[in-house]
Amino acid sequence: MSRNRRERHEREARTDGPKLILAVVVVVGVLALAWALLGRDGASTEMVEFARDEAPDARTLIEQAQGITKGDPDAPVQIVEFADYQCGGCAAFARNVLPGLEAEYIDAGLARLTLYDFPLTSIHQHAVLAARAARCAGDQDRYWDYHDVLFGRQAEWSSARRATDLFLEYAGLLGLDSGSFESCLKSDRFTVEVSASARLGQELRVNATPTVFVNGSRVQATTSDGVGQLIDAALDRAGS
């Protein structure tokens, strides 16, 4: 290489170097922003933040949260659960306690269950996405089926790097419309509902999951006996 060509090449290298670094910085910045907004799975894992002095009142939060219900709306006993799909205690409640409550009280028209999301985001990275996935299944009238799958296979997706892939797989197992489910999951749909659910829990001083209320009274032991005793007492007061 001649001296003139070598000098020109060195000048171009010195000029292009900063441009290349700037381009890398821009790309990294864009990726970081996408990560923050969509999470590692390409689906929204963020929640709406309500400043304490700007939070909606309880009635508005209840309307925004759109708790998922099961049972007769006019049942004398109202059970409210705040749950985190990545919480081991919530999985135990769903598997070991809820079926008995369903058989004895909910299916009999004596109690109605309303579930609100309370994702513990500081320790459960997939909790928000799981809550949204269940609600996406609810768009196809399969919320409770998906609820059972999430808790039944919690160990599998909780430790996965890409939970989205498994959530899509579960939708297929349930025979859901995969395209509609995927579009829902990979959008920000139900972000407001999940956020409002969590904020409602905060207003009710929920600080752990599962937290269960029976006709407004907090259950101290979320076992079959603990919940059942409170339900029986509420039914006695209602004369049922």
C-alpha atoms as an extended CHARMM CRD file, in Angstrom:
* protein
*
       240  EXT
         1         1  MET       CA              0.0000000000        0.0000000000        0.0000000000  PROA      1               0.0000000000
         2         2  SER       CA              1.3820000000        3.3920000000       -1.0160000000  PROA      2               0.0000000000
         3         3  ARG       CA              2.0180000000        6.0110000000        1.6500000000  PROA      3               0.0000000000
         4         4  ASN       CA             -0.8230000000        8.2530000000        0.3490000000  PROA      4               0.0000000000
         5         5  ARG       CA             -3.3310000000        5.3900000000        0.3720000000  PROA      5               0.0000000000
         6         6  ARG       CA             -2.2150000000        4.3300000000        3.8320000000  PROA      6               0.0000000000
         7         7  GLU       CA             -2.6160000000        7.8650000000        5.2110000000  PROA      7               0.0000000000
         8         8  ARG       CA             -6.0670000000        8.1810000000        3.6050000000  PROA      8               0.0000000000
         9         9  HSD       CA             -7.1130000000        4.8380000000        5.0970000000  PROA      9               0.0000000000
        10        10  GLU       CA             -5.9450000000        5.9410000000        8.5620000000  PROA      10              0.0000000000
        11        11  ARG       CA             -7.8950000000        9.2170000000        8.2450000000  PROA      11              0.0000000000
        12        12  GLU       CA            -11.0530000000        7.3380000000        7.2570000000  PROA      12              0.0000000000
        13        13  ALA       CA            -10.6100000000        4.9450000000       10.1610000000  PROA      13              0.0000000000
        14        14  ARG       CA            -10.2630000000        7.8580000000       12.5920000000  PROA      14              0.0000000000
        15        15  THR       CA            -13.4210000000        9.4530000000       11.1230000000  PROA      15              0.0000000000
        16        16  ASP       CA            -15.4910000000        6.2780000000       11.0000000000  PROA      16              0.0000000000
        17        17  GLY       CA            -14.5310000000        5.1450000000       14.5090000000  PROA      17              0.0000000000
        18        18  PRO       CA            -16.6770000000        7.6660000000       16.4110000000  PROA      18              0.0000000000
        19        19  LYS       CA            -19.5370000000        7.1160000000       13.9590000000  PROA      19              0.0000000000
        20        20  LEU       CA            -19.4250000000        3.3760000000       14.6370000000  PROA      20              0.0000000000
        21        21  ILE       CA            -19.3540000000        3.9040000000       18.4070000000  PROA      21              0.0000000000
        22        22  LEU       CA            -22.2930000000        6.3150000000       18.1570000000  PROA      22              0.0000000000
        23        23  ALA       CA            -24.2550000000        3.8100000000       16.0970000000  PROA      23              0.0000000000
        24        24  VAL       CA            -23.6120000000        1.0830000000       18.6650000000  PROA      24              0.0000000000
        25        25  VAL       CA            -24.6980000000        3.3830000000       21.4820000000  PROA      25              0.0000000000
        26        26  VAL       CA            -27.9080000000        4.2340000000       19.6210000000  PROA      26              0.0000000000
        27        27  VAL       CA            -28.6910000000        0.5550000000       18.9850000000  PROA      27              0.0000000000
        28        28  VAL       CA            -27.9820000000       -0.3720000000       22.5950000000  PROA      28              0.0000000000
        29        29  GLY       CA            -30.1800000000        2.4970000000       23.7470000000  PROA      29              0.0000000000
        30        30  VAL       CA            -33.0580000000        1.3680000000       21.5650000000  PROA      30              0.0000000000
        31        31  LEU       CA            -32.7160000000       -2.2070000000       22.8030000000  PROA      31              0.0000000000
        32        32  ALA       CA            -32.6070000000       -1.0340000000       26.4080000000  PROA      32              0.0000000000
        33        33  LEU       CA            -35.7600000000        1.0020000000       25.8980000000  PROA      33              0.0000000000
        34        34  ALA       CA            -37.5280000000       -1.9480000000       24.2750000000  PROA      34              0.0000000000
        35        35  TRP       CA            -36.4140000000       -4.1940000000       27.1550000000  PROA      35              0.0000000000
        36        36  ALA       CA            -37.7830000000       -1.7380000000       29.6930000000  PROA      36              0.0000000000
        37        37  LEU       CA            -41.1260000000       -1.3370000000       27.9440000000  PROA      37              0.0000000000
        38        38  LEU       CA            -41.7330000000       -4.8780000000       26.7850000000  PROA      38              0.0000000000
        39        39  GLY       CA            -39.6090000000       -7.0850000000       29.0060000000  PROA      39              0.0000000000
        40        40  ARG       CA            -37.3200000000       -9.8490000000       27.8590000000  PROA      40              0.0000000000
        41        41  ASP       CA            -40.1550000000      -11.8030000000       26.2080000000  PROA      41              0.0000000000
        42        42  GLY       CA            -41.3070000000       -9.0160000000       23.9010000000  PROA      42              0.0000000000
        43        43  ALA       CA            -44.5120000000       -8.6160000000       25.9400000000  PROA      43              0.0000000000
        44        44  SER       CA            -45.5030000000       -5.9320000000       28.4150000000  PROA      44              0.0000000000
        45        45  THR       CA            -44.3670000000       -6.6080000000       31.9700000000  PROA      45              0.0000000000
        46        46  GLU       CA            -44.7290000000       -3.0440000000       33.2350000000  PROA      46              0.0000000000
        47        47  MET       CA            -47.5030000000       -1.7600000000       35.4660000000  PROA      47              0.0000000000
        48        48  VAL       CA            -49.1640000000        1.6370000000       35.6090000000  PROA      48              0.0000000000
        49        49  GLU       CA            -47.8570000000        3.6050000000       38.5620000000  PROA      49              0.0000000000
        50        50  PHE       CA            -50.4200000000        5.4770000000       40.6270000000  PROA      50              0.0000000000
        51        51  ALA       CA            -48.9860000000        8.2580000000       42.7740000000  PROA      51              0.0000000000
        52        52  ARG       CA            -50.5440000000        8.0660000000       46.2440000000  PROA      52              0.0000000000
        53        53  ASP       CA            -52.0290000000       11.5360000000       45.9530000000  PROA      53              0.0000000000
        54        54  GLU       CA            -53.3600000000       10.7460000000       42.4660000000  PROA      54              0.0000000000
        55        55  ALA       CA            -54.6990000000        7.2170000000       42.9950000000  PROA      55              0.0000000000
        56        56  PRO       CA            -58.3320000000        6.6380000000       41.9940000000  PROA      56              0.0000000000
        57        57  ASP       CA            -60.8150000000        6.0370000000       44.7960000000  PROA      57              0.0000000000
        58        58  ALA       CA            -61.7080000000        2.4730000000       45.7740000000  PROA      58              0.0000000000
        59        59  ARG       CA            -64.8420000000        2.3530000000       43.6100000000  PROA      59              0.0000000000
        60        60  THR       CA            -62.8970000000        3.4640000000       40.5300000000  PROA      60              0.0000000000
        61        61  LEU       CA            -60.1110000000        0.9830000000       41.2680000000  PROA      61              0.0000000000
        62        62  ILE       CA            -62.6430000000       -1.8370000000       41.5320000000  PROA      62              0.0000000000
        63        63  GLU       CA            -64.1270000000       -0.8440000000       38.1770000000  PROA      63              0.0000000000
        64        64  GLN       CA            -60.6950000000       -0.6020000000       36.5410000000  PROA      64              0.0000000000
        65        65  ALA       CA            -59.3850000000       -3.8210000000       38.0850000000  PROA      65              0.0000000000
        66        66  GLN       CA            -62.2130000000       -5.9450000000       36.6800000000  PROA      66              0.0000000000
        67        67  GLY       CA            -61.7700000000       -8.7700000000       39.1550000000  PROA      67              0.0000000000
        68        68  ILE       CA            -62.4620000000      -12.2090000000       37.7170000000  PROA      68              0.0000000000
        69        69  THR       CA            -65.4860000000      -13.8350000000       39.2900000000  PROA      69              0.0000000000
        70        70  LYS       CA            -66.8480000000      -17.3120000000       39.7950000000  PROA      70              0.0000000000
        71        71  GLY       CA            -70.2410000000      -18.0890000000       41.3250000000  PROA      71              0.0000000000
        72        72  ASP       CA            -73.6260000000      -16.4700000000       41.8570000000  PROA      72              0.0000000000
        73        73  PRO       CA            -73.3740000000      -12.6500000000       42.0450000000  PROA      73              0.0000000000
        74        74  ASP       CA            -76.2000000000      -12.6870000000       44.6090000000  PROA      74              0.0000000000
        75        75  ALA       CA            -74.5640000000      -15.2700000000       46.8800000000  PROA      75              0.0000000000
        76        76  PRO       CA            -74.6970000000      -14.2970000000       50.5700000000  PROA      76              0.0000000000
        77        77  VAL       CA            -70.9310000000      -14.7260000000       50.9500000000  PROA      77              0.0000000000
        78        78  GLN       CA            -68.3980000000      -12.8130000000       48.8790000000  PROA      78              0.0000000000
        79        79  ILE       CA            -64.8570000000      -14.2300000000       48.8080000000  PROA      79              0.0000000000
        80        80  VAL       CA            -62.1110000000      -11.9420000000       47.5180000000  PROA      80              0.0000000000
        81        81  GLU       CA            -58.6420000000      -13.2770000000       46.7670000000  PROA      81              0.0000000000
        82        82  PHE       CA            -55.5130000000      -11.2890000000       45.9100000000  PROA      82              0.0000000000
        83        83  ALA       CA            -53.1170000000      -13.6310000000       44.1330000000  PROA      83              0.0000000000
        84        84  ASP       CA            -49.7590000000      -13.7460000000       42.3960000000  PROA      84              0.0000000000
        85        85  TYR       CA            -49.4350000000      -16.4930000000       39.7950000000  PROA      85              0.0000000000
        86        86  GLN       CA            -45.7520000000      -16.9820000000       40.6140000000  PROA      86              0.0000000000
        87        87  CYS       CA            -46.4210000000      -17.3470000000       44.3470000000  PROA      87              0.0000000000
        88        88  GLY       CA            -46.0210000000      -20.8640000000       45.7620000000  PROA      88              0.0000000000
        89        89  GLY       CA            -48.6100000000      -20.2480000000       48.4660000000  PROA      89              0.0000000000
        90        90  CYS       CA            -51.1300000000      -19.1370000000       45.8300000000  PROA      90              0.0000000000
        91        91  ALA       CA            -50.4920000000      -22.3240000000       43.8680000000  PROA      91              0.0000000000
        92        92  ALA       CA            -51.1040000000      -24.3690000000       47.0230000000  PROA      92              0.0000000000
        93        93  PHE       CA            -54.3450000000      -22.4530000000       47.6590000000  PROA      93              0.0000000000
        94        94  ALA       CA            -55.4960000000      -23.0110000000       44.0620000000  PROA      94              0.0000000000
        95        95  ARG       CA            -54.7130000000      -26.7290000000       44.1450000000  PROA      95              0.0000000000
        96        96  ASN       CA            -55.6170000000      -27.6880000000       47.7110000000  PROA      96              0.0000000000
        97        97  VAL       CA            -58.1830000000      -25.2010000000       49.0180000000  PROA      97              0.0000000000
        98        98  LEU       CA            -60.1370000000      -23.7120000000       46.1350000000  PROA      98              0.0000000000
        99        99  PRO       CA            -61.5540000000      -27.0090000000       44.7580000000  PROA      99              0.0000000000
       100       100  GLY       CA            -63.1710000000      -27.7610000000       48.1260000000  PROA      100             0.0000000000
       101       101  LEU       CA            -64.5810000000      -24.2330000000       48.3900000000  PROA      101             0.0000000000
       102       102  GLU       CA            -65.9930000000      -24.5930000000       44.8980000000  PROA      102             0.0000000000
       103       103  ALA       CA            -67.6920000000      -27.8800000000       45.6090000000  PROA      103             0.0000000000
       104       104  GLU       CA            -69.1430000000      -26.9210000000       48.9930000000  PROA      104             0.0000000000
       105       105  TYR       CA            -69.9570000000      -23.2410000000       48.6200000000  PROA      105             0.0000000000
       106       106  ILE       CA            -69.4460000000      -21.6980000000       45.1780000000  PROA      106             0.0000000000
       107       107  ASP       CA            -71.1800000000      -24.3330000000       43.0490000000  PROA      107             0.0000000000
       108       108  ALA       CA            -73.9800000000      -24.4580000000       45.6270000000  PROA      108             0.0000000000
       109       109  GLY       CA            -74.7080000000      -20.7670000000       45.1760000000  PROA      109             0.0000000000
       110       110  LEU       CA            -73.6470000000      -19.9060000000       48.7260000000  PROA      110             0.0000000000
       111       111  ALA       CA            -70.4790000000      -17.9910000000       47.8550000000  PROA      111             0.0000000000
       112       112  ARG       CA            -68.9770000000      -16.0380000000       45.0240000000  PROA      112             0.0000000000
       113       113  LEU       CA            -65.2390000000      -15.7000000000       44.4050000000  PROA      113             0.0000000000
       114       114  THR       CA            -63.5760000000      -12.6230000000       42.9330000000  PROA      114             0.0000000000
       115       115  LEU       CA            -59.8790000000      -12.8540000000       42.1000000000  PROA      115             0.0000000000
       116       116  TYR       CA            -57.6730000000       -9.7860000000       41.8480000000  PROA      116             0.0000000000
       117       117  ASP       CA            -54.0660000000       -9.7320000000       40.6710000000  PROA      117             0.0000000000
       118       118  PHE       CA            -51.3710000000       -8.7670000000       43.1400000000  PROA      118             0.0000000000
       119       119  PRO       CA            -48.0720000000       -9.5080000000       41.3580000000  PROA      119             0.0000000000
       120       120  LEU       CA            -45.0540000000       -9.2290000000       43.6470000000  PROA      120             0.0000000000
       121       121  THR       CA            -42.8550000000       -7.6720000000       40.9880000000  PROA      121             0.0000000000
       122       122  SER       CA            -39.7950000000       -7.2510000000       43.1990000000  PROA      122             0.0000000000
       123       123  ILE       CA            -39.3310000000      -11.0210000000       43.4750000000  PROA      123             0.0000000000
       124       124  HSD       CA            -41.4100000000      -12.5330000000       40.6690000000  PROA      124             0.0000000000
       125       125  GLN       CA            -40.2950000000      -11.4360000000       37.2140000000  PROA      125             0.0000000000
       126       126  HSD       CA            -43.0320000000      -13.2740000000       35.2910000000  PROA      126             0.0000000000
       127       127  ALA       CA            -45.9600000000      -12.5020000000       37.6210000000  PROA      127             0.0000000000
       128       128  VAL       CA            -47.3550000000       -9.5570000000       35.6350000000  PROA      128             0.0000000000
       129       129  LEU       CA            -47.1090000000      -11.4150000000       32.3420000000  PROA      129             0.0000000000
       130       130  ALA       CA            -48.8000000000      -14.4730000000       33.8480000000  PROA      130             0.0000000000
       131       131  ALA       CA            -51.6560000000      -12.3200000000       35.1530000000  PROA      131             0.0000000000
       132       132  ARG       CA            -52.0980000000      -10.8000000000       31.7130000000  PROA      132             0.0000000000
       133       133  ALA       CA            -51.9090000000      -14.2300000000       30.0610000000  PROA      133             0.0000000000
       134       134  ALA       CA            -54.7610000000      -15.5240000000       32.2040000000  PROA      134             0.0000000000
       135       135  ARG       CA            -56.8630000000      -12.4890000000       31.3070000000  PROA      135             0.0000000000
       136       136  CYS       CA            -56.0370000000      -12.9930000000       27.6200000000  PROA      136             0.0000000000
       137       137  ALA       CA            -57.4040000000      -16.5220000000       27.9800000000  PROA      137             0.0000000000
       138       138  GLY       CA            -60.4420000000      -14.9430000000       29.6040000000  PROA      138             0.0000000000
       139       139  ASP       CA            -61.0950000000      -13.1260000000       26.3320000000  PROA      139             0.0000000000
       140       140  GLN       CA            -61.9250000000      -16.5980000000       25.0160000000  PROA      140             0.0000000000
       141       141  ASP       CA            -63.9380000000      -17.5600000000       28.1330000000  PROA      141             0.0000000000
       142       142  ARG       CA            -61.1800000000      -19.8140000000       29.4570000000  PROA      142             0.0000000000
       143       143  TYR       CA            -59.7950000000      -17.7340000000       32.3260000000  PROA      143             0.0000000000
       144       144  TRP       CA            -60.2630000000      -20.3550000000       35.0360000000  PROA      144             0.0000000000
       145       145  ASP       CA            -58.9200000000      -23.1610000000       32.8640000000  PROA      145             0.0000000000
       146       146  TYR       CA            -55.7940000000      -21.1050000000       32.1970000000  PROA      146             0.0000000000
       147       147  HSD       CA            -55.6350000000      -20.1660000000       35.9090000000  PROA      147             0.0000000000
       148       148  ASP       CA            -55.4560000000      -23.8820000000       36.7420000000  PROA      148             0.0000000000
       149       149  VAL       CA            -52.7740000000      -24.5590000000       34.1280000000  PROA      149             0.0000000000
       150       150  LEU       CA            -50.6090000000      -21.6720000000       35.3620000000  PROA      150             0.0000000000
       151       151  PHE       CA            -50.7180000000      -22.8710000000       38.9440000000  PROA      151             0.0000000000
       152       152  GLY       CA            -50.4160000000      -26.5170000000       37.9820000000  PROA      152             0.0000000000
       153       153  ARG       CA            -47.2760000000      -25.8780000000       35.9180000000  PROA      153             0.0000000000
       154       154  GLN       CA            -45.9080000000      -23.0110000000       37.9750000000  PROA      154             0.0000000000
       155       155  ALA       CA            -42.5060000000      -24.6500000000       38.5420000000  PROA      155             0.0000000000
       156       156  GLU       CA            -42.0040000000      -24.9450000000       34.7810000000  PROA      156             0.0000000000
       157       157  TRP       CA            -42.6690000000      -21.3680000000       33.6750000000  PROA      157             0.0000000000
       158       158  SER       CA            -41.4210000000      -19.6220000000       36.8180000000  PROA      158             0.0000000000
       159       159  SER       CA            -37.8620000000      -20.7220000000       36.1410000000  PROA      159             0.0000000000
       160       160  ALA       CA            -38.0160000000      -20.2220000000       32.3680000000  PROA      160             0.0000000000
       161       161  ARG       CA            -36.0140000000      -17.4790000000       30.7070000000  PROA      161             0.0000000000
       162       162  ARG       CA            -38.7810000000      -16.8900000000       28.1450000000  PROA      162             0.0000000000
       163       163  ALA       CA            -42.0900000000      -17.4260000000       29.8850000000  PROA      163             0.0000000000
       164       164  THR       CA            -43.9680000000      -16.0990000000       26.8510000000  PROA      164             0.0000000000
       165       165  ASP       CA            -43.1400000000      -19.2220000000       24.8640000000  PROA      165             0.0000000000
       166       166  LEU       CA            -44.6440000000      -21.4300000000       27.5440000000  PROA      166             0.0000000000
       167       167  PHE       CA            -47.7030000000      -19.2270000000       27.9560000000  PROA      167             0.0000000000
       168       168  LEU       CA            -48.3440000000      -19.5650000000       24.2310000000  PROA      168             0.0000000000
       169       169  GLU       CA            -47.8780000000      -23.3200000000       24.5120000000  PROA      169             0.0000000000
       170       170  TYR       CA            -50.4490000000      -23.5150000000       27.3170000000  PROA      170             0.0000000000
       171       171  ALA       CA            -52.9390000000      -21.6180000000       25.1830000000  PROA      171             0.0000000000
       172       172  GLY       CA            -52.4680000000      -24.2570000000       22.5020000000  PROA      172             0.0000000000
       173       173  LEU       CA            -52.9840000000      -27.0560000000       25.0150000000  PROA      173             0.0000000000
       174       174  LEU       CA            -56.3310000000      -25.5240000000       25.9360000000  PROA      174             0.0000000000
       175       175  GLY       CA            -57.3360000000      -25.2220000000       22.2940000000  PROA      175             0.0000000000
       176       176  LEU       CA            -57.4640000000      -21.4270000000       22.3300000000  PROA      176             0.0000000000
       177       177  ASP       CA            -57.2370000000      -19.3400000000       19.1760000000  PROA      177             0.0000000000
       178       178  SER       CA            -53.4550000000      -19.0470000000       19.1840000000  PROA      178             0.0000000000
       179       179  GLY       CA            -53.2900000000      -15.9580000000       16.9840000000  PROA      179             0.0000000000
       180       180  SER       CA            -55.6980000000      -13.9480000000       19.1070000000  PROA      180             0.0000000000
       181       181  PHE       CA            -54.0350000000      -15.0710000000       22.3150000000  PROA      181             0.0000000000
       182       182  GLU       CA            -50.5570000000      -14.1990000000       21.0650000000  PROA      182             0.0000000000
       183       183  SER       CA            -51.6630000000      -10.7660000000       19.8570000000  PROA      183             0.0000000000
       184       184  CYS       CA            -53.1800000000      -10.0830000000       23.2620000000  PROA      184             0.0000000000
       185       185  LEU       CA            -50.1870000000      -11.3680000000       25.2140000000  PROA      185             0.0000000000
       186       186  LYS       CA            -47.6450000000       -9.4370000000       23.1590000000  PROA      186             0.0000000000
       187       187  SER       CA            -49.5000000000       -6.1560000000       23.5250000000  PROA      187             0.0000000000
       188       188  ASP       CA            -50.1120000000       -4.0430000000       26.6080000000  PROA      188             0.0000000000
       189       189  ARG       CA            -53.6760000000       -5.3210000000       26.9410000000  PROA      189             0.0000000000
       190       190  PHE       CA            -54.8400000000       -5.7260000000       30.5490000000  PROA      190             0.0000000000
       191       191  THR       CA            -51.9140000000       -3.7140000000       31.9080000000  PROA      191             0.0000000000
       192       192  VAL       CA            -54.3400000000       -1.2140000000       33.4340000000  PROA      192             0.0000000000
       193       193  GLU       CA            -56.5040000000       -3.9510000000       34.9480000000  PROA      193             0.0000000000
       194       194  VAL       CA            -53.5510000000       -5.7430000000       36.5430000000  PROA      194             0.0000000000
       195       195  SER       CA            -52.1470000000       -2.4440000000       37.8150000000  PROA      195             0.0000000000
       196       196  ALA       CA            -55.4830000000       -1.3480000000       39.2600000000  PROA      196             0.0000000000
       197       197  SER       CA            -55.8800000000       -4.7480000000       40.9380000000  PROA      197             0.0000000000
       198       198  ALA       CA            -52.5020000000       -4.3770000000       42.5990000000  PROA      198             0.0000000000
       199       199  ARG       CA            -53.2390000000       -0.8370000000       43.7110000000  PROA      199             0.0000000000
       200       200  LEU       CA            -56.5980000000       -1.9050000000       45.1140000000  PROA      200             0.0000000000
       201       201  GLY       CA            -54.7500000000       -4.4980000000       47.1680000000  PROA      201             0.0000000000
       202       202  GLN       CA            -52.3580000000       -1.8600000000       48.4410000000  PROA      202             0.0000000000
       203       203  GLU       CA            -55.2810000000        0.3200000000       49.5000000000  PROA      203             0.0000000000
       204       204  LEU       CA            -56.6390000000       -2.6780000000       51.4330000000  PROA      204             0.0000000000
       205       205  ARG       CA            -53.2000000000       -3.1710000000       53.0210000000  PROA      205             0.0000000000
       206       206  VAL       CA            -52.5030000000       -6.4180000000       51.2370000000  PROA      206             0.0000000000
       207       207  ASN       CA            -48.7920000000       -7.1800000000       51.6290000000  PROA      207             0.0000000000
       208       208  ALA       CA            -48.5800000000      -10.8860000000       50.8420000000  PROA      208             0.0000000000
       209       209  THR       CA            -50.2340000000      -13.5130000000       48.6900000000  PROA      209             0.0000000000
       210       210  PRO       CA            -52.5860000000      -15.1930000000       48.8540000000  PROA      210             0.0000000000
       211       211  THR       CA            -54.6650000000      -12.7320000000       50.8570000000  PROA      211             0.0000000000
       212       212  VAL       CA            -58.3110000000      -13.6980000000       51.2000000000  PROA      212             0.0000000000
       213       213  PHE       CA            -61.3020000000      -11.7540000000       52.5000000000  PROA      213             0.0000000000
       214       214  VAL       CA            -64.7120000000      -13.2070000000       53.3630000000  PROA      214             0.0000000000
       215       215  ASN       CA            -67.4420000000      -10.5760000000       53.3980000000  PROA      215             0.0000000000
       216       216  GLY       CA            -64.7830000000       -7.9760000000       54.0620000000  PROA      216             0.0000000000
       217       217  SER       CA            -63.0190000000       -9.8260000000       56.8940000000  PROA      217             0.0000000000
       218       218  ARG       CA            -59.4360000000      -10.8900000000       56.2830000000  PROA      218             0.0000000000
       219       219  VAL       CA            -58.8110000000      -14.6290000000       56.6030000000  PROA      219             0.0000000000
       220       220  GLN       CA            -55.9270000000      -15.2950000000       58.9580000000  PROA      220             0.0000000000
       221       221  ALA       CA            -55.1940000000      -18.8380000000       57.7510000000  PROA      221             0.0000000000
       222       222  THR       CA            -55.7070000000      -19.5280000000       54.0350000000  PROA      222             0.0000000000
       223       223  THR       CA            -56.3970000000      -23.2220000000       54.6440000000  PROA      223             0.0000000000
       224       224  SER       CA            -59.5970000000      -25.1320000000       53.9590000000  PROA      224             0.0000000000
       225       225  ASP       CA            -60.5400000000      -24.9340000000       57.6470000000  PROA      225             0.0000000000
       226       226  GLY       CA            -59.5200000000      -21.2870000000       58.0110000000  PROA      226             0.0000000000
       227       227  VAL       CA            -61.5510000000      -20.0810000000       55.0420000000  PROA      227             0.0000000000
       228       228  GLY       CA            -64.4050000000      -22.5080000000       55.6290000000  PROA      228             0.0000000000
       229       229  GLN       CA            -64.9390000000      -21.4070000000       59.2220000000  PROA      229             0.0000000000
       230       230  LEU       CA            -65.2380000000      -17.7760000000       58.1680000000  PROA      230             0.0000000000
       231       231  ILE       CA            -67.6570000000      -18.6870000000       55.3880000000  PROA      231             0.0000000000
       232       232  ASP       CA            -69.7920000000      -20.7760000000       57.7640000000  PROA      232             0.0000000000
       233       233  ALA       CA            -69.9120000000      -17.8980000000       60.2460000000  PROA      233             0.0000000000
       234       234  ALA       CA            -70.9620000000      -15.4960000000       57.4910000000  PROA      234             0.0000000000
       235       235  LEU       CA            -73.6830000000      -17.8970000000       56.3510000000  PROA      235             0.0000000000
       236       236  ASP       CA            -74.9780000000      -18.2090000000       59.9030000000  PROA      236             0.0000000000
       237       237  ARG       CA            -75.2410000000      -14.4490000000       60.1680000000  PROA      237             0.0000000000
       238       238  ALA       CA            -77.0330000000      -14.3340000000       56.8190000000  PROA      238             0.0000000000
       239       239  GLY       CA            -79.4220000000      -17.0790000000       57.9450000000  PROA      239             0.0000000000
       240       240  SER       CA            -78.4480000000      -19.3530000000       55.0430000000  PROA      240             0.0000000000
